[in-house]
Amino acid sequence: MKSWWLLSSLLLLEVSCVSLQESNKPNFVLMMVDDLGIGDLGCYGNKTLRTPNIDQLAQEGVKLTHHIAAASLCTPSRAAFLTGRYPIRSGIAGTREIGVFIFTAASGGLPSKEVTFAKIAKQQGYETALIGKWHLGLNCESSDDHCHHPSVHGFNYFFGIPLTNMRDCQPGHGTVFQIHKYIPYGAMGITLVTAALLHYSGLITIRRGLILSLMSLLVMITALTAGFVKIIPYLNCVLMRNHRVVEQPYRSENLTQRMTHEAVEFIERNSAKPFLLFFSFLQVHTAMFASAPFRGTSRHGIYGDAVHEVDWSVGQIMQTLDRLSLRENTLVYLTSDQGAHLEEISATGEVHRGWNGIYKAGKSTNWEGGIRVPGILSWPGKIPGGRQVDEPTSNMDLFPTVVRLSGATVPEDREIDGHDIMDLLQGRVERSKHEFLFHYCNAYLNAVRWHPQNSSAVWKAFYFTPNFYPENETACFHTHVCFCTSNYVTYHNPPLLFDLSRDPSESTPLTPDTEPDFYSILAVMEEAVERHRSLVKPVDIQVSAGNVMWKPWLQPCCSTLSQLCQCQQDLLSG
């Protein structure tokens, strides 16, 4: 009898210890807005948009003013955020123009051997969820193998889109597939007219059948191009719940409302145990949308309305944490995956872009406007409120920070480029651990940032810069994004050098005349580049031409391809 009582007591003690250990683990709510400019938030100086909930979050926590996205495009930036590693290490960096996935039915994606903070948190007993945008691949060899699905990377629950919210997903917003630009209609037309004139003038003889064949070819190419653009929404605009397609093409208007409801329900379901929620907003990426209560609420059109809706959503999540008494045991983080997209002008000419404040350029560039993003962290009782940190930090820093707070250790079998920033947030240290940060444009090393020890300077050197369209020196309007390949950039030897502590707008490059240590500064940075490159191992390129192209056998489809993949199975959910 005594043995039974002793065994029962030990079991109860073990259960109690496990419960106590779980209760001491913090929850994580990590929010990433898409293409939000650092200047779009009130807490970063905006006076014309209303973001009271985000501003309150900053007031209660720490605002990072030198927070850097590891890439200036969605796919590589998100890979770096999840893994704490530069995108080139996981193959999410290519050598061609395209640096993101543009088809749901592509075979590239975040490799399963990569370790995300969600995967580690799940191993530590956390319930994990991704709600919103993924954009890191889906299938490899069949339409349902889901080898790149969020579940492979540690997320128990997924409600969202595997690709991104693009122009094609919103009727009337045009298309990102500017195929007509690459078809020489003018040259073909001129050739046909010239041939016809020469024939009927008697200078040459051309069979009528050949002219008709060429005309038919031109009509067929035009029809195929128009048809391809027409069916893209049925192929790319896919909403999933876990492994099931529930809406295709999805209707975006109320998606933020539905996803916010999903986030609230996830927190409620898991309030008694540790959880990690990654809320990855579809807004404020093109195609722009806002639900009815927010349309017309801003002075900046649909873009401003979308920012207002994001702020509302943040408020709903914070209210849920307060209502469930989870606030003091939850680390909340809010950021953007890169800077505002300056090229976004609608098919009707309406400006659909945000504001990057004093910082130059925007998304798809490594000027500060493309990679300096909001960074807000709040955890009452653990992170002092009302603080501002001006030291360089990175979105890669969330990986080691979350991993250690979850009770795990940072993997030692791979290079981790982020640093645990809890000491910096809590004020126990004043200096960032990032002495150097490397900025890639696809697979090309574009720029280097150096914050010397015992110095307030932050040097930044550019090895090449994008060729801006002459009509506007802050954007690449001719291509929608700035490309990295040689025909779209200008190389600099010596590199362009800036001191961001004195010139954060990158307005005036330094010279040997204006900076006495010009060459010695560049020499130190070049030495750091060589060390960094020696630690970058070759991997399979996930955004190669073969991995980003559309493959019909990988196409997720909730009906049949002959029915254009249509369904609305989830309208009453969320």
C-alpha positions in Angstrom: 0.0 0.0 0.0 2.8 2.4 0.9 4.6 1.5 -2.4 1.4 2.4 -4.3 1.1 5.7 -2.4 4.7 6.5 -3.0 4.5 5.8 -6.7 1.3 7.9 -7.0 3.0 10.8 -5.2 6.0 10.6 -7.5 3.8 10.6 -10.6 1.8 13.6 -9.3 5.1 15.4 -8.5 6.3 14.7 -12.0 3.1 15.9 -13.6 3.2 19.0 -11.4 6.8 19.8 -12.4 6.0 19.4 -16.1 3.0 21.7 -15.7 5.1 24.2 -13.8 7.8 24.1 -16.4 5.2 24.6 -19.2 3.6 27.5 -17.4 7.0 29.2 -17.1 7.5 29.1 -20.8 6.5 32.3 -22.6 4.1 32.4 -25.4 5.1 34.0 -28.7 2.9 36.2 -31.0 5.0 37.2 -34.0 3.4 39.5 -36.5 4.8 40.3 -39.9 3.1 42.9 -42.1 3.8 42.6 -45.9 5.5 45.6 -47.5 4.8 48.0 -44.7 7.0 51.1 -44.7 8.8 52.1 -41.5 7.3 55.6 -42.0 3.7 54.3 -42.1 3.3 54.0 -38.4 2.6 56.7 -35.9 5.3 55.5 -33.5 7.9 56.0 -36.3 6.8 59.5 -37.1 3.7 59.2 -39.3 1.2 62.0 -38.7 -1.5 61.1 -41.3 -2.3 57.5 -40.7 -3.9 56.2 -37.5 -2.1 53.2 -35.9 -3.1 53.5 -32.2 -2.8 49.8 -31.4 0.7 49.4 -32.9 1.7 52.7 -31.3 0.5 51.4 -27.9 2.5 48.2 -28.4 5.6 50.3 -29.0 4.9 52.4 -25.9 4.6 49.3 -23.7 7.8 47.8 -25.1 10.9 48.5 -27.1 11.0 50.2 -30.5 14.0 49.3 -32.7 15.0 52.1 -35.0 17.8 50.3 -36.8 16.0 47.0 -37.5 17.1 45.4 -40.7 15.3 42.8 -42.9 17.8 40.2 -44.2 16.5 40.6 -47.7 14.4 43.2 -49.6 12.0 40.7 -51.2 9.3 38.5 -49.5 10.6 34.9 -50.1 14.2 35.4 -49.0 13.3 37.7 -46.1 10.9 35.2 -44.7 13.3 32.3 -45.0 15.9 34.3 -43.0 13.3 35.3 -40.4 12.3 31.7 -39.8 15.8 30.2 -39.8 18.0 33.0 -38.4 20.2 32.5 -41.5 21.0 34.5 -44.6 18.8 33.3 -47.4 21.8 32.2 -49.5 22.5 29.5 -47.0 19.2 27.8 -47.7 19.3 28.3 -51.4 16.6 31.0 -51.4 18.8 33.2 -53.5 19.3 32.8 -57.3 21.4 34.3 -60.1 18.6 35.3 -62.4 16.1 38.2 -62.3 13.4 36.4 -60.3 14.1 36.1 -56.6 10.7 34.9 -55.3 8.2 32.2 -56.1 5.6 33.5 -58.6 3.6 30.2 -59.0 1.9 28.0 -56.4 2.8 25.1 -58.7 6.6 25.6 -58.5 8.9 23.0 -57.1 11.3 25.2 -55.1 10.8 26.0 -51.5 12.4 26.2 -48.0 14.3 22.9 -47.8 13.1 20.5 -45.1 16.6 20.2 -43.7 16.4 23.9 -42.6 15.4 24.4 -38.9 12.9 27.0 -38.1 12.0 28.5 -34.7 8.6 26.9 -35.1 10.1 23.4 -35.5 12.2 23.9 -32.4 9.3 25.3 -30.4 7.1 22.4 -31.4 9.8 20.0 -30.1 9.7 22.0 -26.8 6.0 21.2 -26.4 4.5 24.4 -28.0 1.4 24.5 -30.1 2.3 26.3 -33.3 0.4 28.1 -36.0 1.0 30.1 -39.1 -1.9 32.2 -40.2 -1.6 34.3 -43.4 1.1 34.3 -46.0 3.7 31.6 -46.5 5.5 32.2 -49.8 8.1 29.5 -49.2 6.9 26.7 -51.6 4.4 23.9 -51.4 5.1 20.8 -53.5 8.1 18.9 -55.0 7.0 16.0 -57.2 3.2 15.8 -57.0 0.3 18.1 -56.4 -0.2 16.9 -52.8 3.2 15.9 -51.5 3.4 19.2 -49.6 7.1 18.8 -49.1 7.5 22.6 -48.5 4.2 23.0 -46.6 4.3 25.0 -43.3 3.6 21.7 -41.4 7.0 20.4 -42.6 8.6 23.4 -40.9 7.0 23.0 -37.5 3.6 24.6 -37.8 0.8 22.4 -36.4 -1.9 24.6 -37.9 -2.0 26.6 -41.1 -4.7 28.8 -42.4 -3.5 31.1 -45.3 -2.1 31.3 -48.7 1.0 29.3 -49.9 2.1 32.0 -52.3 1.5 35.7 -52.0 -1.3 38.2 -52.6 -0.6 39.5 -56.1 -2.3 41.8 -58.5 -4.0 38.9 -60.3 -5.8 37.9 -57.2 -7.9 41.1 -57.1 -10.2 41.8 -60.1 -9.4 45.0 -61.9 -5.9 45.3 -60.5 -4.0 44.1 -63.6 -1.4 41.4 -63.6 2.2 40.9 -62.5 2.8 38.8 -65.6 3.7 41.5 -68.1 4.2 38.9 -70.9 3.2 41.3 -73.6 6.3 43.3 -72.9 8.4 40.4 -74.1 6.5 39.6 -77.2 7.7 41.8 -80.2 4.3 42.7 -81.4 5.6 45.8 -83.1 8.4 44.1 -85.0 6.0 41.2 -86.0 3.4 43.7 -87.2 5.9 45.7 -89.2 7.3 42.6 -90.7 3.8 41.4 -91.8 2.8 44.8 -93.3 6.2 45.2 -95.1 6.0 41.7 -96.5 2.4 42.4 -97.7 3.3 45.7 -99.3 6.4 44.3 -101.1 4.2 41.4 -102.3 1.4 43.5 -103.7 3.9 46.0 -105.3 5.4 43.1 -107.2 8.9 43.5 -105.7 8.8 40.0 -104.2 6.5 37.1 -104.4 5.1 35.6 -101.1 2.6 32.9 -101.0 -0.7 34.1 -99.6 -0.8 31.1 -97.4 2.5 32.1 -95.7 1.1 35.6 -94.9 -2.1 34.1 -93.5 -0.1 31.6 -91.5 2.0 34.5 -89.9 -1.2 36.4 -89.2 -2.7 33.4 -87.6 0.5 32.9 -85.5 0.2 36.5 -84.2 -3.4 36.0 -83.3 -2.7 32.7 -81.6 0.1 34.2 -79.5 -2.1 37.1 -78.5 -4.9 34.7 -77.5 -2.6 32.4 -75.5 -1.2 35.4 -73.7 -4.6 36.8 -72.8 -5.8 33.3 -71.8 -2.8 32.7 -69.5 -3.4 36.0 -67.7 -7.1 35.1 -67.4 -6.6 31.8 -65.7 -3.8 32.9 -63.3 -6.2 33.7 -60.4 -7.4 30.1 -60.6 -3.9 28.7 -60.3 -2.2 31.1 -57.9 -4.9 32.5 -55.6 -5.3 29.6 -53.3 -6.5 29.6 -49.7 -5.7 26.6 -47.5 -6.6 25.2 -44.2 -3.9 22.8 -43.1 -3.4 20.6 -46.2 -6.8 21.2 -47.8 -7.6 23.9 -50.4 -10.7 25.6 -49.2 -11.1 28.5 -51.6 -9.8 28.9 -55.1 -9.5 31.6 -56.2 -9.9 33.3 -52.8 -11.8 36.5 -52.2 -9.5 38.9 -50.5 -11.8 41.5 -49.2 -12.5 40.0 -45.8 -9.4 37.9 -45.5 -7.8 40.0 -42.7 -11.1 39.8 -40.8 -11.2 36.0 -41.2 -7.5 35.5 -40.4 -7.8 37.7 -37.3 -10.7 35.5 -36.2 -8.5 32.4 -36.8 -5.7 33.9 -34.7 -8.0 34.8 -31.8 -9.5 31.2 -31.9 -6.0 29.7 -31.9 -5.0 31.7 -28.8 -8.2 30.8 -27.1 -7.8 27.1 -27.8 -4.2 27.0 -26.5 -4.4 29.5 -23.6 -3.6 26.8 -21.1 -0.3 25.7 -22.7 2.6 27.3 -24.4 1.9 28.5 -28.0 3.7 30.2 -30.9 1.6 32.2 -33.4 3.1 33.6 -36.5 0.5 36.0 -38.0 1.8 36.8 -41.5 -0.5 39.6 -42.9 -1.4 39.6 -46.6 -1.8 43.4 -46.3 -0.4 45.8 -47.3 1.0 44.0 -50.4 -0.6 44.5 -53.7 -3.3 43.7 -54.7 -4.7 46.3 -52.3 -7.8 45.4 -50.3 -9.6 46.5 -47.2 -12.9 45.2 -45.7 -15.9 47.4 -45.7 -15.5 49.0 -42.2 -12.1 50.4 -43.2 -12.6 51.5 -46.8 -12.4 55.3 -47.1 -11.1 55.7 -43.6 -7.7 57.1 -44.5 -6.2 60.1 -46.4 -4.1 57.7 -48.5 -6.6 55.7 -50.5 -6.8 51.9 -50.3 -3.2 51.6 -49.0 -4.0 53.7 -46.0 -7.2 51.9 -45.4 -5.3 48.6 -45.4 -2.8 50.0 -42.8 -5.8 51.0 -40.6 -7.2 47.4 -40.9 -3.8 45.9 -39.9 -3.7 48.1 -36.9 -7.3 47.0 -35.9 -6.2 43.4 -36.3 -3.2 43.9 -34.0 -5.6 45.5 -31.5 -7.9 42.4 -31.6 -5.0 40.1 -30.9 -3.7 42.2 -28.0 -7.2 42.4 -26.5 -7.4 38.6 -26.6 -4.2 38.3 -24.7 -5.4 40.7 -22.1 -8.8 39.0 -21.8 -7.2 35.6 -21.3 -4.6 37.1 -18.8 -1.8 36.0 -21.1 -0.2 39.4 -21.7 2.5 39.1 -19.1 3.6 35.7 -20.3 3.7 36.5 -24.0 6.5 38.0 -26.1 4.9 40.1 -28.9 6.9 41.1 -32.0 5.7 43.2 -34.9 7.7 44.0 -38.1 7.5 44.1 -41.9 9.2 41.7 -44.3 10.8 44.6 -46.2 10.2 48.3 -46.9 7.3 49.8 -48.8 7.0 49.0 -52.4 7.3 52.3 -54.2 6.5 50.9 -57.7 3.0 50.0 -56.8 0.6 52.0 -59.0 -2.7 50.4 -59.9 -3.9 49.5 -63.4 -5.9 52.8 -63.3 -3.0 54.9 -62.1 -3.8 55.1 -58.4 -0.7 55.2 -56.2 -0.6 52.1 -54.0 2.6 52.6 -52.1 3.6 53.3 -48.5 6.2 55.6 -47.0 9.7 54.7 -45.9 10.3 58.0 -44.0 13.7 59.6 -44.5 15.1 56.4 -46.0 16.0 56.0 -49.6 14.2 53.8 -52.1 12.1 50.8 -51.1 11.3 47.1 -51.6 13.7 45.1 -53.8 16.7 47.4 -53.1 19.2 47.4 -50.3 19.0 51.1 -49.8 17.8 51.7 -46.3 14.2 52.2 -47.5 14.2 48.6 -48.8 15.5 46.9 -45.7 15.1 49.2 -42.6 11.8 48.0 -41.1 9.7 48.5 -38.0 10.8 46.4 -35.1 8.6 46.4 -32.0 8.9 44.0 -29.1 6.7 43.9 -26.0 6.6 41.7 -22.9 5.3 43.4 -19.8 7.5 42.7 -16.7 10.3 41.2 -18.8 11.1 44.0 -21.3 11.0 47.6 -20.0 8.4 49.8 -21.6 8.9 53.0 -23.5 12.5 52.2 -24.6 14.1 52.9 -27.9 17.1 50.9 -29.2 19.1 52.5 -32.0 21.7 49.7 -32.3 21.6 47.5 -35.5 19.4 44.5 -35.2 18.1 42.0 -37.8 14.9 40.0 -38.4 17.2 37.0 -38.1 17.6 37.8 -34.4 14.2 36.4 -33.6 15.3 32.9 -34.3 17.9 32.5 -31.5 15.8 34.7 -29.2 12.7 32.6 -29.5 14.7 29.3 -29.4 16.4 30.1 -26.1 13.3 31.5 -24.5 11.5 28.3 -25.5 14.0 26.3 -23.4 16.0 24.9 -26.3 19.6 25.6 -27.5 20.5 27.2 -30.8 21.7 24.5 -33.3 25.4 24.2 -33.5 25.5 22.2 -36.7 25.0 25.2 -39.0 25.8 28.8 -39.3 23.3 31.0 -37.5 23.5 34.7 -38.4 21.0 36.1 -35.9 21.8 36.9 -32.3 19.8 36.6 -29.1 18.7 40.2 -28.4 17.1 39.8 -25.0 20.0 41.4 -23.2 19.8 44.4 -25.6 16.0 44.6 -25.1 16.3 44.5 -21.3 19.1 47.0 -21.2 21.7 44.7 -19.7 24.0 45.5 -22.7 24.1 48.6 -24.8 25.9 47.3 -27.9 24.5 45.1 -30.6 26.3 41.8 -31.4 26.1 42.6 -35.1 29.4 44.2 -36.0 28.8 43.3 -39.7 25.6 42.7 -41.6 25.7 41.5 -45.2 23.1 42.6 -47.7 22.3 40.3 -50.7 20.4 41.1 -53.9 19.4 37.5 -54.8 22.7 35.6 -54.7 24.9 38.6 -55.2 26.5 40.4 -52.3 25.3 43.9 -52.8 26.4 45.8 -49.6 28.0 45.5 -46.2 27.2 47.3 -43.0 29.9 47.7 -40.3 29.3 49.0 -36.8 32.8 49.2 -35.3 33.3 48.4 -31.6 33.6 51.5 -29.4 32.2 53.7 -32.2 28.9 55.2 -33.0 29.5 55.1 -36.7 27.6 52.7 -39.0 29.4 52.3 -42.3 27.7 51.0 -45.3 29.4 50.1 -48.6 27.7 49.3 -51.9 29.4 47.2 -54.5 26.6 47.9 -57.0 23.4 49.8 -57.0 20.2 49.4 -59.1 19.7 51.5 -62.2 16.8 53.8 -61.4 14.4 54.8 -64.1 15.4 58.3 -65.1 11.9 59.8 -64.5 12.1 59.0 -60.8 15.3 58.3 -59.0 13.6 56.4 -56.1 12.1 53.5 -58.0 12.4 51.0 -60.8 9.1 51.8 -62.5 9.9 50.0 -65.7 10.1 46.5 -64.1 8.0 46.8 -60.9 11.0 45.7 -58.9 14.8 46.4 -59.1 16.7 43.5 -60.5 20.2 42.4 -59.5 21.7 41.1 -62.7 24.4 43.0 -64.5 22.2 44.7 -67.2 20.1 46.3 -64.4 22.8 47.6 -62.0 25.9 49.9 -61.9 29.0 48.5 -60.3 31.2 50.7 -58.1 35.0 50.6 -57.7 35.8 51.7 -55.1 32.4 50.9 -53.5 30.0 53.7 -52.5 30.6 54.4 -48.9 28.1 56.1 -46.4 28.1 56.7 -42.7 24.5 56.0 -41.7 25.0 57.6 -38.3 25.5 61.0 -40.1 23.7 60.4 -43.3 20.8 57.9 -42.7 19.2 59.0 -46.0 22.3 57.8 -48.0 22.2 61.1 -49.9 26.0 61.8 -50.3 28.6 59.1 -50.8 31.8 59.7 -49.0 35.1 60.1 -50.8 38.8 60.0 -49.8 38.6 63.8 -49.6 35.5 63.9 -47.2 36.6 60.8 -45.2 40.3 60.5 -44.3 39.9 56.8 -43.4 38.1 56.0 -46.6 40.4 53.2 -47.8 41.1 51.7 -44.4 37.4 51.4 -43.7 36.8 49.7 -47.0 39.7 47.4 -46.3 38.2 46.2 -43.0 34.9 45.6 -44.7 36.5 43.6 -47.5 38.3 41.4 -45.0 34.9 40.7 -43.3 33.4 39.9 -46.7 36.1 37.3 -47.4 35.6 35.7 -44.0 31.8 35.6 -44.5 32.1 34.1 -48.0 34.4 31.3 -46.7 31.5 30.2 -44.4 28.8 30.2 -47.2 28.5 26.6 -48.5 27.1 25.8 -51.9 23.5 24.5 -51.8 20.8 23.7 -54.3 19.2 27.0 -55.6 15.6 26.9 -54.8 14.7 29.9 -56.9 16.4 28.7 -60.1 14.5 28.9 -63.4 13.5 25.3 -63.2 12.3 25.6 -59.6 10.2 28.7 -60.0 8.5 27.8 -63.3 4.9 26.5 -63.3 4.5 22.7 -63.4 1.0 21.5 -64.1 1.5 18.3 -62.1 2.2 20.3 -59.0 -0.9 22.5 -59.3 -3.1 22.3 -56.2 -6.7 22.2 -57.4 -9.9 21.7 -55.3 -11.9 20.7 -58.4 -10.4 19.6 -61.7 -8.2 21.6 -64.0 -10.9 21.4 -66.7 -13.2 23.2 -64.3 -10.4 25.9 -63.7 -9.8 24.8 -60.1 -12.8 26.6 -58.5 -14.2 26.1 -55.0 -15.6 28.1 -52.0 -15.7 25.4 -49.3 -14.7 27.6 -46.4 -16.9 30.7 -46.6 -18.7 30.0 -43.3 -15.4 29.3 -41.4 -13.3 31.9 -39.8 
